[in-house]
Amino acid sequence: MAGITPPDLQKALSGVDYPATSEQLQKVAKKNHASKEITDRISHLGKKEFQNPAEVSKAVFQNE
């Protein structure tokens, strides 16, 4: 999955209020017209609640 960059993720999650669950992140990403790759990656995150954008980024990019 090489198509996601940190700026893409940041744009997709613009407006998220933290802490946020992976479900909330996915809703915001869809609202922001994020790519299917980003919304799929968010939907498969194991952790259920994230305290800040850095935690989300770490979870999204850890398996690349």
Phi and psi in radians as a Rosetta constraint file:
Dihedral C 1 N 2 CA 2 C 2 CIRCULARHARMONIC -1.671 0.35
Dihedral N 2 CA 2 C 2 N 3 CIRCULARHARMONIC 0.011 0.35
Dihedral C 2 N 3 CA 3 C 3 CIRCULARHARMONIC -1.447 0.35
Dihedral N 3 CA 3 C 3 N 4 CIRCULARHARMONIC -0.170 0.35
Dihedral C 3 N 4 CA 4 C 4 CIRCULARHARMONIC -1.718 0.35
Dihedral N 4 CA 4 C 4 N 5 CIRCULARHARMONIC 2.287 0.35
Dihedral C 4 N 5 CA 5 C 5 CIRCULARHARMONIC -1.990 0.35
Dihedral N 5 CA 5 C 5 N 6 CIRCULARHARMONIC 2.773 0.35
Dihedral C 5 N 6 CA 6 C 6 CIRCULARHARMONIC -0.955 0.35
Dihedral N 6 CA 6 C 6 N 7 CIRCULARHARMONIC -0.723 0.35
Dihedral C 6 N 7 CA 7 C 7 CIRCULARHARMONIC -1.110 0.35
Dihedral N 7 CA 7 C 7 N 8 CIRCULARHARMONIC -0.603 0.35
Dihedral C 7 N 8 CA 8 C 8 CIRCULARHARMONIC -1.064 0.35
Dihedral N 8 CA 8 C 8 N 9 CIRCULARHARMONIC -0.786 0.35
Dihedral C 8 N 9 CA 9 C 9 CIRCULARHARMONIC -1.140 0.35
Dihedral N 9 CA 9 C 9 N 10 CIRCULARHARMONIC -0.759 0.35
Dihedral C 9 N 10 CA 10 C 10 CIRCULARHARMONIC -1.049 0.35
Dihedral N 10 CA 10 C 10 N 11 CIRCULARHARMONIC -0.769 0.35
Dihedral C 10 N 11 CA 11 C 11 CIRCULARHARMONIC -1.121 0.35
Dihedral N 11 CA 11 C 11 N 12 CIRCULARHARMONIC -0.747 0.35
Dihedral C 11 N 12 CA 12 C 12 CIRCULARHARMONIC -1.092 0.35
Dihedral N 12 CA 12 C 12 N 13 CIRCULARHARMONIC -0.574 0.35
Dihedral C 12 N 13 CA 13 C 13 CIRCULARHARMONIC -1.769 0.35
Dihedral N 13 CA 13 C 13 N 14 CIRCULARHARMONIC 0.259 0.35
Dihedral C 13 N 14 CA 14 C 14 CIRCULARHARMONIC -1.046 0.35
Dihedral N 14 CA 14 C 14 N 15 CIRCULARHARMONIC 2.202 0.35
Dihedral C 14 N 15 CA 15 C 15 CIRCULARHARMONIC 1.702 0.35
Dihedral N 15 CA 15 C 15 N 16 CIRCULARHARMONIC 0.016 0.35
Dihedral C 15 N 16 CA 16 C 16 CIRCULARHARMONIC -1.237 0.35
Dihedral N 16 CA 16 C 16 N 17 CIRCULARHARMONIC 2.368 0.35
Dihedral C 16 N 17 CA 17 C 17 CIRCULARHARMONIC -1.696 0.35
Dihedral N 17 CA 17 C 17 N 18 CIRCULARHARMONIC 2.118 0.35
Dihedral C 17 N 18 CA 18 C 18 CIRCULARHARMONIC -1.705 0.35
Dihedral N 18 CA 18 C 18 N 19 CIRCULARHARMONIC 2.626 0.35
Dihedral C 18 N 19 CA 19 C 19 CIRCULARHARMONIC -1.180 0.35
Dihedral N 19 CA 19 C 19 N 20 CIRCULARHARMONIC 2.666 0.35
Dihedral C 19 N 20 CA 20 C 20 CIRCULARHARMONIC -2.456 0.35
Dihedral N 20 CA 20 C 20 N 21 CIRCULARHARMONIC 2.527 0.35
Dihedral C 20 N 21 CA 21 C 21 CIRCULARHARMONIC -1.453 0.35
Dihedral N 21 CA 21 C 21 N 22 CIRCULARHARMONIC 2.878 0.35
Dihedral C 21 N 22 CA 22 C 22 CIRCULARHARMONIC -1.083 0.35
Dihedral N 22 CA 22 C 22 N 23 CIRCULARHARMONIC -0.561 0.35
Dihedral C 22 N 23 CA 23 C 23 CIRCULARHARMONIC -1.149 0.35
Dihedral N 23 CA 23 C 23 N 24 CIRCULARHARMONIC -0.723 0.35
Dihedral C 23 N 24 CA 24 C 24 CIRCULARHARMONIC -1.139 0.35
Dihedral N 24 CA 24 C 24 N 25 CIRCULARHARMONIC -0.701 0.35
Dihedral C 24 N 25 CA 25 C 25 CIRCULARHARMONIC -1.065 0.35
Dihedral N 25 CA 25 C 25 N 26 CIRCULARHARMONIC -0.742 0.35
Dihedral C 25 N 26 CA 26 C 26 CIRCULARHARMONIC -1.135 0.35
Dihedral N 26 CA 26 C 26 N 27 CIRCULARHARMONIC -0.709 0.35
Dihedral C 26 N 27 CA 27 C 27 CIRCULARHARMONIC -1.074 0.35
Dihedral N 27 CA 27 C 27 N 28 CIRCULARHARMONIC -0.783 0.35
Dihedral C 27 N 28 CA 28 C 28 CIRCULARHARMONIC -1.142 0.35
Dihedral N 28 CA 28 C 28 N 29 CIRCULARHARMONIC -0.728 0.35
Dihedral C 28 N 29 CA 29 C 29 CIRCULARHARMONIC -1.052 0.35
Dihedral N 29 CA 29 C 29 N 30 CIRCULARHARMONIC -0.754 0.35
Dihedral C 29 N 30 CA 30 C 30 CIRCULARHARMONIC -1.133 0.35
Dihedral N 30 CA 30 C 30 N 31 CIRCULARHARMONIC -0.722 0.35
Dihedral C 30 N 31 CA 31 C 31 CIRCULARHARMONIC -1.067 0.35
Dihedral N 31 CA 31 C 31 N 32 CIRCULARHARMONIC -0.606 0.35
Dihedral C 31 N 32 CA 32 C 32 CIRCULARHARMONIC -1.505 0.35
Dihedral N 32 CA 32 C 32 N 33 CIRCULARHARMONIC 0.174 0.35
Dihedral C 32 N 33 CA 33 C 33 CIRCULARHARMONIC 1.048 0.35
Dihedral N 33 CA 33 C 33 N 34 CIRCULARHARMONIC 0.715 0.35
Dihedral C 33 N 34 CA 34 C 34 CIRCULARHARMONIC -1.192 0.35
Dihedral N 34 CA 34 C 34 N 35 CIRCULARHARMONIC 2.763 0.35
Dihedral C 34 N 35 CA 35 C 35 CIRCULARHARMONIC -1.165 0.35
Dihedral N 35 CA 35 C 35 N 36 CIRCULARHARMONIC 2.766 0.35
Dihedral C 35 N 36 CA 36 C 36 CIRCULARHARMONIC -1.047 0.35
Dihedral N 36 CA 36 C 36 N 37 CIRCULARHARMONIC -0.619 0.35
Dihedral C 36 N 37 CA 37 C 37 CIRCULARHARMONIC -1.050 0.35
Dihedral N 37 CA 37 C 37 N 38 CIRCULARHARMONIC -0.737 0.35
Dihedral C 37 N 38 CA 38 C 38 CIRCULARHARMONIC -1.193 0.35
Dihedral N 38 CA 38 C 38 N 39 CIRCULARHARMONIC -0.825 0.35
Dihedral C 38 N 39 CA 39 C 39 CIRCULARHARMONIC -1.138 0.35
Dihedral N 39 CA 39 C 39 N 40 CIRCULARHARMONIC -0.624 0.35
Dihedral C 39 N 40 CA 40 C 40 CIRCULARHARMONIC -1.124 0.35
Dihedral N 40 CA 40 C 40 N 41 CIRCULARHARMONIC -0.780 0.35
Dihedral C 40 N 41 CA 41 C 41 CIRCULARHARMONIC -1.081 0.35
Dihedral N 41 CA 41 C 41 N 42 CIRCULARHARMONIC -0.756 0.35
Dihedral C 41 N 42 CA 42 C 42 CIRCULARHARMONIC -1.105 0.35
Dihedral N 42 CA 42 C 42 N 43 CIRCULARHARMONIC -0.700 0.35
Dihedral C 42 N 43 CA 43 C 43 CIRCULARHARMONIC -1.151 0.35
Dihedral N 43 CA 43 C 43 N 44 CIRCULARHARMONIC -0.368 0.35
Dihedral C 43 N 44 CA 44 C 44 CIRCULARHARMONIC -1.734 0.35
Dihedral N 44 CA 44 C 44 N 45 CIRCULARHARMONIC 0.149 0.35
Dihedral C 44 N 45 CA 45 C 45 CIRCULARHARMONIC -1.203 0.35
Dihedral N 45 CA 45 C 45 N 46 CIRCULARHARMONIC 2.344 0.35
Dihedral C 45 N 46 CA 46 C 46 CIRCULARHARMONIC -1.293 0.35
Dihedral N 46 CA 46 C 46 N 47 CIRCULARHARMONIC -0.667 0.35
Dihedral C 46 N 47 CA 47 C 47 CIRCULARHARMONIC -1.271 0.35
Dihedral N 47 CA 47 C 47 N 48 CIRCULARHARMONIC 2.404 0.35
Dihedral C 47 N 48 CA 48 C 48 CIRCULARHARMONIC -1.559 0.35
Dihedral N 48 CA 48 C 48 N 49 CIRCULARHARMONIC -0.453 0.35
Dihedral C 48 N 49 CA 49 C 49 CIRCULARHARMONIC -2.362 0.35
Dihedral N 49 CA 49 C 49 N 50 CIRCULARHARMONIC 2.379 0.35
Dihedral C 49 N 50 CA 50 C 50 CIRCULARHARMONIC -2.055 0.35
Dihedral N 50 CA 50 C 50 N 51 CIRCULARHARMONIC 2.398 0.35
Dihedral C 50 N 51 CA 51 C 51 CIRCULARHARMONIC -1.517 0.35
Dihedral N 51 CA 51 C 51 N 52 CIRCULARHARMONIC -0.399 0.35
Dihedral C 51 N 52 CA 52 C 52 CIRCULARHARMONIC -2.845 0.35
Dihedral N 52 CA 52 C 52 N 53 CIRCULARHARMONIC 2.952 0.35
Dihedral C 52 N 53 CA 53 C 53 CIRCULARHARMONIC -1.059 0.35
Dihedral N 53 CA 53 C 53 N 54 CIRCULARHARMONIC -0.558 0.35
Dihedral C 53 N 54 CA 54 C 54 CIRCULARHARMONIC -1.083 0.35
Dihedral N 54 CA 54 C 54 N 55 CIRCULARHARMONIC -0.684 0.35
Dihedral C 54 N 55 CA 55 C 55 CIRCULARHARMONIC -1.130 0.35
Dihedral N 55 CA 55 C 55 N 56 CIRCULARHARMONIC -0.693 0.35
Dihedral C 55 N 56 CA 56 C 56 CIRCULARHARMONIC -1.133 0.35
Dihedral N 56 CA 56 C 56 N 57 CIRCULARHARMONIC -0.837 0.35
Dihedral C 56 N 57 CA 57 C 57 CIRCULARHARMONIC -1.031 0.35
Dihedral N 57 CA 57 C 57 N 58 CIRCULARHARMONIC -0.783 0.35
Dihedral C 57 N 58 CA 58 C 58 CIRCULARHARMONIC -1.055 0.35
Dihedral N 58 CA 58 C 58 N 59 CIRCULARHARMONIC -0.761 0.35
Dihedral C 58 N 59 CA 59 C 59 CIRCULARHARMONIC -1.172 0.35
Dihedral N 59 CA 59 C 59 N 60 CIRCULARHARMONIC -0.692 0.35
Dihedral C 59 N 60 CA 60 C 60 CIRCULARHARMONIC -1.207 0.35
Dihedral N 60 CA 60 C 60 N 61 CIRCULARHARMONIC -0.716 0.35
Dihedral C 60 N 61 CA 61 C 61 CIRCULARHARMONIC -1.675 0.35
Dihedral N 61 CA 61 C 61 N 62 CIRCULARHARMONIC -0.047 0.35
Dihedral C 61 N 62 CA 62 C 62 CIRCULARHARMONIC -1.131 0.35
Dihedral N 62 CA 62 C 62 N 63 CIRCULARHARMONIC -0.491 0.35
Dihedral C 62 N 63 CA 63 C 63 CIRCULARHARMONIC -1.748 0.35
Dihedral N 63 CA 63 C 63 N 64 CIRCULARHARMONIC 0.249 0.35
